[in-house]
Amino acid sequence: MLDFSLTDEQKAVRDLARDFAKNEMIPNAEHHDKTGEYPLEILKKAWGIGLMNIHIEPEYGGAGMGDLDEVIMNEELFAGCSGMATAMLANNLALAPVLVGASHELKKKYLAPMAEEFQICAYAVTEPGAGSDVAGIRTTAKRVGDDYIINGSKMWITNAGYANWMFVLTKTDPSAGHKAMTGFIVDAKAPGVIVGKKEKNMGQRCSDTRGVTFEDVKVPASNMVGREGEGFKIAMAAFDHTRPGVAMGAVGVAKAAMEHSIRYANTRNSFGKPISVNQGVSFILAQMARDVEAGRLLCYQAAWMIDQGYRNTYQASIAKMFCADMCMRVCTDAVQVFGGYGFNEEYPVEKLMRDAKIFQIYEGTSQIQRVIVSKFLNDGKGIEGPNV
Ligand SMILES: Cc1cc2nc3c(=O)[nH]c(=O)nc-3n(C[C@H](O)[C@H](O)[C@H](O)COP(=O)(O)OP(=O)(O)OC[C@H]3O[C@@H](n4cnc5c(N)ncnc54)[C@H](O)[C@@H]3O)c2cc1C
């Protein structure tokens, strides 16, 4: 039996995020977009009311919420300001491999403090020479006694300038492929961690992305996430948890663009009547509604599956691919509905169109999602889930 209704708890989560977006994010979004200022105080407030790090298990002082809770939350937060929401989301991204693969001791060391005080973390996987091809990373970790020494460079690391710690993917055998990859938690203040300047990006401008260099950074072996050689598997498993949430972020941005477009189309007159009475315009709005509804359901499905213990890699990639591409399309159409005003930074859809683009790039590009889905379709192994 299918049931599309949210529980009272899920409605409470949605309303909390919706109110936060309305009261804290939307009024400040333009300022942070124009200045690129990191929304530190807003994030602290979000942490204070339980909107950050929601997956930390109760054993470590967290709320132990599921991926469906995050998806519900993300629709509202990303509709508020996707730059700020990405800064919040990057914590979940860094936490995911730790939740998936870390020992009890490591969780106690790094997760328990995050439940007690406001902390930021970062997921450091991409390198200047390896993004989509994660197995091509060159950062090395060499065992020396009870420690590992890390050397290498990471690129585009969200939250890097504010992080207390980073999940860093390395190669413990540089000549080997993905089976030699190992993840570590690295303290951001450790000697040899060099954080670069904030990048100036097209959109989501208040989110903090930087390069990070590791020069002979000493990390205790006990900071290894999982076992040596398990890093690739753990980093990919983390995506099964995070991709539904990112995909729903794209739905949130698309929903905001749609709502602005509907309001504008009903108030802007041309030829003596609102532009919305023209089928050429109202069909654009109808397609936006169709796409937002479809995207939301794909995200709910992908998140629900992993919460229920099903493997959701295929569904998460479908959701990420559809929602990212859909968001770009809807935001481009929103600019079209606004006409010349849509192209101007005084109107909200210009920011939304700039913000939308990154969904097709981070956490696996839209092409990489197609690669993943194609593999499921072609390798004969089949797709898991409750109805296959
Ligand atoms: C704002 C921002 C924030 C980010 N945050 C983080 C973060 O917090 N942590 C982190 O680790 N990384 C982060 N990233 C990095 C992001 O995940 C990568 O940029 C992304 O995975 C793509 O890698 P790339 O840029 O090296 O592009 P490439 O891998 O070089 O790809 C270039 C183009 O080729 C296409 N392509 C590559 N391989 C294939 C293929 N096999 N088939 C078809 N097409 C292909 C891609 O789709 C893309 O269009 C961030 C990036 C940005 C811009």
The ligand as a Tripos MOL2 file, in Angstrom:
@<TRIPOS>MOLECULE
LIG
   53    58     1     0     0
SMALL
NO_CHARGES

@<TRIPOS>ATOM
      1 C1         30.9710   24.9260   -6.0140 C.3       1 LIG1
      2 C2         31.5560   23.5520   -5.9480 C.ar      1 LIG1
      3 C3         31.5290   22.8700   -4.7430 C.ar      1 LIG1
      4 C4         32.1210   21.6060   -4.6430 C.ar      1 LIG1
      5 N1         32.2010   20.9770   -3.4190 N.ar      1 LIG1
      6 C5         32.9610   19.8520   -3.2990 C.ar      1 LIG1
      7 C6         33.2380   19.2920   -2.0120 C.ar      1 LIG1
      8 O1         32.7770   19.7930   -0.9670 O.2       1 LIG1
      9 N2         34.0560   18.2150   -1.9320 N.ar      1 LIG1
     10 C7         34.6010   17.6190   -3.0320 C.ar      1 LIG1
     11 O2         35.3140   16.6420   -2.8890 O.2       1 LIG1
     12 N3         34.3410   18.1240   -4.2810 N.ar      1 LIG1
     13 C8         33.5540   19.2170   -4.4330 C.ar      1 LIG1
     14 N4         33.3010   19.7640   -5.6800 N.ar      1 LIG1
     15 C9         33.8700   19.1240   -6.8460 C.3       1 LIG1
     16 C10        32.8450   18.4790   -7.7700 C.3       1 LIG1
     17 O3         32.3200   17.3230   -7.1730 O.3       1 LIG1
     18 C11        33.5490   18.2210   -9.1140 C.3       1 LIG1
     19 O4         33.7480   19.4770   -9.7260 O.3       1 LIG1
     20 C12        32.7580   17.3030  -10.0090 C.3       1 LIG1
     21 O5         32.7430   15.9950   -9.4870 O.3       1 LIG1
     22 C13        33.3110   17.2620  -11.4290 C.3       1 LIG1
     23 O6         34.6840   17.0640  -11.4350 O.3       1 LIG1
     24 P1         35.6300   18.0400  -12.2980 P.3       1 LIG1
     25 O7         35.2710   19.4230  -11.9890 O.co2     1 LIG1
     26 O8         37.0250   17.5910  -12.1080 O.co2     1 LIG1
     27 O9         35.2020   17.7800  -13.8020 O.3       1 LIG1
     28 P2         35.7070   16.5900  -14.7430 P.3       1 LIG1
     29 O10        35.6370   15.3060  -14.0250 O.co2     1 LIG1
     30 O11        37.0010   16.9790  -15.3420 O.co2     1 LIG1
     31 O12        34.5870   16.6140  -15.8660 O.3       1 LIG1
     32 C14        34.5320   17.6240  -16.8740 C.3       1 LIG1
     33 C15        33.3390   17.3140  -17.7790 C.3       1 LIG1
     34 O13        33.5180   16.0070  -18.3880 O.3       1 LIG1
     35 C16        32.4000   15.1990  -18.0880 C.3       1 LIG1
     36 N5         32.8600   13.8170  -17.8810 N.ar      1 LIG1
     37 C17        33.9210   13.3860  -17.1420 C.ar      1 LIG1
     38 N6         34.0050   12.0590  -17.1820 N.ar      1 LIG1
     39 C18        32.9720   11.6110  -17.9510 C.ar      1 LIG1
     40 C19        32.5140   10.3370  -18.3770 C.ar      1 LIG1
     41 N7         33.1010    9.2180  -17.9890 N.pl3     1 LIG1
     42 N8         31.4220   10.2850  -19.1640 N.ar      1 LIG1
     43 C20        30.7820   11.4190  -19.5490 C.ar      1 LIG1
     44 N9         31.1700   12.6540  -19.1770 N.ar      1 LIG1
     45 C21        32.2530   12.7600  -18.3930 C.ar      1 LIG1
     46 C22        31.8100   15.7670  -16.7930 C.3       1 LIG1
     47 O14        30.4460   15.4230  -16.6400 O.3       1 LIG1
     48 C23        32.0230   17.2460  -17.0220 C.3       1 LIG1
     49 O15        30.9710   17.7570  -17.8090 O.3       1 LIG1
     50 C24        32.6840   20.9990   -5.8050 C.ar      1 LIG1
     51 C25        32.6740   21.6950   -7.0280 C.ar      1 LIG1
     52 C26        32.1570   22.9580   -7.0940 C.ar      1 LIG1
     53 C27        32.2530   23.7010   -8.4070 C.3       1 LIG1
@<TRIPOS>BOND
     1     1     2 1
     2     2     3 ar
     3     2    52 ar
     4     3     4 ar
     5     4     5 ar
     6     4    50 ar
     7     5     6 ar
     8     6     7 ar
     9     6    13 1
    10     7     8 2
    11     7     9 ar
    12     9    10 ar
    13    10    11 2
    14    10    12 ar
    15    12    13 ar
    16    13    14 ar
    17    14    15 1
    18    14    50 ar
    19    15    16 1
    20    16    17 1
    21    16    18 1
    22    18    19 1
    23    18    20 1
    24    20    21 1
    25    20    22 1
    26    22    23 1
    27    23    24 1
    28    24    25 2
    29    24    26 1
    30    24    27 1
    31    27    28 1
    32    28    29 2
    33    28    30 1
    34    28    31 1
    35    31    32 1
    36    32    33 1
    37    33    34 1
    38    33    48 1
    39    34    35 1
    40    35    36 1
    41    35    46 1
    42    36    37 ar
    43    36    45 ar
    44    37    38 ar
    45    38    39 ar
    46    39    40 ar
    47    39    45 ar
    48    40    41 1
    49    40    42 ar
    50    42    43 ar
    51    43    44 ar
    52    44    45 ar
    53    46    47 1
    54    46    48 1
    55    48    49 1
    56    50    51 ar
    57    51    52 ar
    58    52    53 1
@<TRIPOS>SUBSTRUCTURE
     1 LIG1         1 GROUP 0 **** ****
